[in-house]
Amino acid sequence: MKKVLVIFAAAAALPLFAQTTPTPAQVAVSGAGSSVQNATHPAVGRRRAPERVKGPTPHLADGTVDLSGVWNGGGPVGDIAQGLPKDAKIPMTPAAEKILKARQSKDDPEANCLPTGVPRIAPYPWRIVQSPTHVFILFEGNIHSFRQIFVDGRKHKEDPDPTWYGDSIGHYEGDSLVVDTIGYNDKFWFDFNGHPHSEQLHTIERYKRIDLGTLVVETEILDPVMYTKPFTLSFTASLRPKEELMEYICQENQLDAKHLVGFTGLQ
């Protein structure tokens, strides 16, 4: 089944994600490609919101907060402004505004099966896997990519090569995982609107599991080239205990990007 059918089905679907409910336009961007089980892909078979999982915040044997599991939500899809406090605005520099106004939907890296970067997450489930030395975030959506976060006490590389997910160093503060990341490339977009960043981007993320089924993700954006001051985005992810990540190959049967025309933004 080709992915274009998923776009049609999503238009009639009930709201699925509390923070990242995909509109047809968002599914067109984040849903390019094919799945081995398209009939049960998130935009179709997972259209019903799961019951909220209740219970206390779990911990590992050593007392570290247990963040593992399949989650959904936690990052912007359409517009990062969704994660700002009420009445707050994104503090763009003139350079950022110029880039934003010029961007075309067809050039969105995610629409072309490239990684989402940070803080953007496609509207499909993702899994956190923990070990004593690493935290991995495995993404179902787009290109089945992953993030590697070091929690073994190391420091940042002196001059890391620019990458899509950067050089991520984490540590625990109570029931939160704090992730400091530098070394990003400037290729990914923050959202479908096309908010830009430079290679000077520095993010500080806080993943706080406030109870069994809820993960609050706060991301501080620091980029003096594109933004006049730091600002913080906040999103909430929900545990999906009865779900597994599905194989999703964005490059296969990619039919959507060629239909994206005009300037960015949800019309």
C-alpha positions as CSV (number, residue, x, y, z in Angstrom):
1,M,0.0,0.0,0.0
2,K,1.4,3.4,-0.9
3,K,1.9,6.1,1.6
4,V,-0.3,8.5,-0.3
5,L,-3.3,6.5,1.0
6,V,-2.2,7.3,4.6
7,I,-2.5,11.0,3.9
8,F,-6.2,10.5,2.9
9,A,-6.9,8.4,5.9
10,A,-5.3,10.9,8.3
11,A,-7.6,13.6,7.1
12,A,-10.5,11.8,8.7
13,A,-8.7,10.5,11.7
14,L,-9.5,11.5,15.3
15,P,-6.9,13.5,17.1
16,L,-4.1,11.1,18.1
17,F,-1.3,13.0,19.7
18,A,-1.8,15.5,22.5
19,Q,1.1,17.8,21.5
20,T,1.8,16.7,17.9
21,T,-1.5,15.8,16.3
22,P,-0.7,15.6,12.6
23,T,-2.8,17.5,10.1
24,P,-2.9,16.2,6.5
25,A,-0.1,18.7,5.6
26,Q,2.0,17.5,8.5
27,V,1.5,13.8,7.6
28,A,2.5,14.7,4.1
29,V,5.8,16.0,5.4
30,S,6.5,13.5,8.2
31,G,4.8,10.5,6.5
32,A,6.7,10.2,3.2
33,G,7.8,6.7,2.4
34,S,6.3,3.3,3.2
35,S,5.9,0.9,6.1
36,V,5.8,-2.9,6.1
37,Q,2.4,-2.5,7.8
38,N,1.0,0.7,6.4
39,A,-2.6,-0.3,7.4
40,T,-1.6,-0.1,11.0
41,H,0.8,2.8,10.8
42,P,0.3,5.6,13.3
43,A,-1.7,7.8,11.0
44,V,-4.3,5.0,10.4
45,G,-4.3,2.1,12.8
46,R,-3.2,4.1,15.9
47,R,-5.7,6.9,15.5
48,R,-7.2,6.3,19.0
49,A,-5.4,8.0,21.8
50,P,-4.2,5.5,24.4
51,E,-5.5,5.5,27.9
52,R,-3.3,7.5,30.2
53,V,-0.9,5.3,32.1
54,K,-1.0,6.0,35.8
55,G,1.5,5.3,38.5
56,P,4.6,6.7,40.2
57,T,7.8,7.5,38.4
58,P,9.9,4.3,38.0
59,H,13.5,4.0,38.9
60,L,16.3,1.6,38.1
61,A,18.0,-0.5,40.8
62,D,20.7,2.2,41.4
63,G,18.0,4.8,41.9
64,T,18.4,6.5,38.5
65,V,15.1,7.5,36.9
66,D,13.9,4.9,34.4
67,L,13.1,6.7,31.1
68,S,12.9,3.5,29.0
69,G,9.8,2.7,26.9
70,V,8.0,3.7,23.8
71,W,6.8,7.3,23.8
72,N,4.8,9.6,21.5
73,G,5.1,13.3,21.3
74,G,7.8,15.5,22.8
75,G,8.7,17.7,19.9
76,P,7.4,20.2,17.4
77,V,6.0,19.2,14.0
78,G,4.3,22.2,12.5
79,D,5.7,25.2,14.5
80,I,8.1,25.3,17.4
81,A,6.1,28.2,18.8
82,Q,3.6,25.6,20.0
83,G,6.1,24.8,22.8
84,L,6.6,28.4,24.0
85,P,4.9,29.9,27.0
86,K,1.7,31.8,26.4
87,D,2.2,35.1,24.5
88,A,6.0,34.5,24.1
89,K,7.5,34.9,20.6
90,I,10.5,33.3,18.9
91,P,13.3,35.9,19.2
92,M,14.7,35.7,15.6
93,T,17.5,37.8,14.2
94,P,17.1,39.6,10.9
95,A,19.2,36.8,9.3
96,A,16.8,34.1,10.6
97,E,13.7,36.0,9.4
98,K,15.2,36.4,5.9
99,I,15.9,32.6,5.7
100,L,12.5,31.7,7.1
101,K,10.6,33.9,4.6
102,A,12.5,32.4,1.7
103,R,12.1,28.7,2.5
104,Q,10.0,26.5,0.3
105,S,8.0,23.4,1.5
106,K,9.7,21.2,-1.1
107,D,13.1,21.8,0.5
108,D,12.1,20.6,4.0
109,P,14.8,18.0,4.8
110,E,12.4,15.8,6.7
111,A,10.1,15.7,3.6
112,N,13.1,14.4,1.7
113,C,13.8,11.6,4.2
114,L,16.6,13.3,6.1
115,P,16.9,13.4,9.9
116,T,14.8,15.7,12.0
117,G,17.5,17.0,14.3
118,V,16.6,18.6,17.6
119,P,14.1,19.5,18.9
120,R,11.9,18.3,16.0
121,I,10.4,14.9,16.2
122,A,8.1,13.3,13.6
123,P,4.6,12.5,14.8
124,Y,5.3,8.8,15.3
125,P,6.4,6.8,18.3
126,W,10.0,6.7,19.5
127,R,11.8,4.6,22.1
128,I,14.3,5.4,24.9
129,V,16.9,2.7,25.7
130,Q,19.1,3.2,28.7
131,S,22.4,1.7,29.8
132,P,25.0,2.8,32.5
133,T,27.0,4.5,29.8
134,H,24.6,5.5,27.0
135,V,21.0,6.6,26.4
136,F,19.7,5.9,22.9
137,I,16.6,7.4,21.3
138,L,15.3,5.3,18.5
139,F,12.9,6.9,16.0
140,E,10.3,5.0,14.1
141,G,9.6,7.9,11.7
142,N,11.4,9.2,8.7
143,I,14.6,7.3,8.2
144,H,14.6,5.0,11.3
145,S,17.4,7.2,12.7
146,F,18.7,7.2,16.3
147,R,20.4,9.6,18.8
148,Q,23.3,8.6,21.0
149,I,23.7,10.3,24.3
150,F,26.8,9.6,26.4
151,V,26.2,9.4,30.2
152,D,29.6,8.1,31.2
153,G,31.1,11.3,32.4
154,R,33.0,12.3,29.3
155,K,33.3,15.9,28.0
156,H,32.4,17.3,24.6
157,K,34.9,16.8,21.8
158,E,37.0,19.9,21.4
159,D,35.8,20.5,17.8
160,P,33.2,17.9,16.8
161,D,32.3,17.3,13.2
162,P,28.9,18.9,12.4
163,T,26.2,16.2,12.4
164,W,22.4,16.0,12.4
165,Y,22.0,15.1,16.1
166,G,25.2,16.7,17.4
167,D,27.6,15.6,20.1
168,S,25.3,14.8,23.1
169,I,26.5,14.5,26.7
170,G,24.0,13.7,29.4
171,H,23.8,13.5,33.2
172,Y,21.0,12.9,35.7
173,E,19.5,15.5,38.0
174,G,16.9,13.8,40.2
175,D,14.2,12.4,38.0
176,S,15.5,14.3,34.9
177,L,18.0,13.5,32.2
178,V,19.9,16.7,31.2
179,V,21.4,16.5,27.7
180,D,23.9,19.1,26.5
181,T,24.5,19.1,22.8
182,I,26.8,21.0,20.4
183,G,28.3,20.1,17.1
184,Y,25.1,20.3,15.0
185,N,25.1,20.9,11.2
186,D,22.9,23.6,9.9
187,K,20.9,21.4,7.5
188,F,17.8,20.4,9.5
189,W,14.8,22.6,10.1
190,F,13.3,23.1,13.6
191,D,9.7,22.6,12.2
192,F,7.6,22.5,9.1
193,N,7.5,26.3,9.1
194,G,11.3,26.2,8.5
195,H,12.7,28.0,11.5
196,P,16.5,27.9,10.9
197,H,19.6,27.5,13.0
198,S,23.4,27.8,12.5
199,E,26.3,25.5,13.3
200,Q,26.6,27.5,16.5
201,L,23.4,25.9,17.8
202,H,23.7,24.6,21.4
203,T,20.8,22.8,23.0
204,I,20.2,21.9,26.6
205,E,17.4,19.3,27.0
206,R,15.7,18.1,30.2
207,Y,13.7,14.9,30.0
208,K,11.7,14.6,33.2
209,R,9.5,11.6,33.9
210,I,6.9,13.2,36.2
211,D,4.9,9.9,36.6
212,L,4.7,6.5,35.0
213,G,3.1,7.6,31.8
214,T,4.2,11.2,31.3
215,L,7.6,12.6,30.1
216,V,8.0,16.4,30.0
217,V,10.7,17.5,27.6
218,E,12.2,21.0,27.9
219,T,14.7,22.2,25.3
220,E,16.7,25.4,25.6
221,I,17.8,26.8,22.3
222,L,21.0,28.9,22.2
223,D,22.1,30.2,18.8
224,P,23.4,33.8,18.6
225,V,23.5,33.7,14.8
226,M,19.8,33.1,14.4
227,Y,18.2,34.1,17.7
228,T,18.7,37.3,19.7
229,K,18.5,35.4,23.0
230,P,18.1,31.9,24.4
231,F,14.5,30.5,24.6
232,T,13.0,27.4,25.9
233,L,10.4,25.0,24.4
234,S,8.3,22.6,26.4
235,F,6.4,19.5,25.2
236,T,4.9,16.4,26.7
237,A,5.3,12.8,25.6
238,S,3.0,9.9,26.6
239,L,4.0,6.3,27.3
240,R,2.7,3.8,24.8
241,P,3.2,0.5,26.7
242,K,1.4,-1.7,24.3
243,E,3.2,-0.6,21.2
244,E,6.4,-1.4,19.4
245,L,8.3,0.6,16.8
246,M,7.4,-0.5,13.3
247,E,9.7,-0.7,10.3
248,Y,9.3,2.5,8.3
249,I,11.4,3.2,5.2
250,C,11.0,6.8,4.2
251,Q,12.8,6.4,0.9
252,E,10.6,3.6,-0.4
253,N,7.5,4.7,-2.4
254,Q,8.3,8.3,-1.5
255,L,5.4,10.1,-3.2
256,D,4.8,13.2,-1.1
257,A,7.7,15.6,-1.5
258,K,7.0,16.4,-5.2
259,H,3.5,17.6,-4.2
260,L,4.9,20.2,-1.7
261,V,4.9,23.6,-3.4
262,G,5.1,27.2,-2.3
263,F,6.3,28.7,0.9
264,T,6.5,26.8,4.2
265,G,3.8,26.8,6.9
266,L,0.5,25.0,7.4
267,Q,-2.0,26.5,5.0
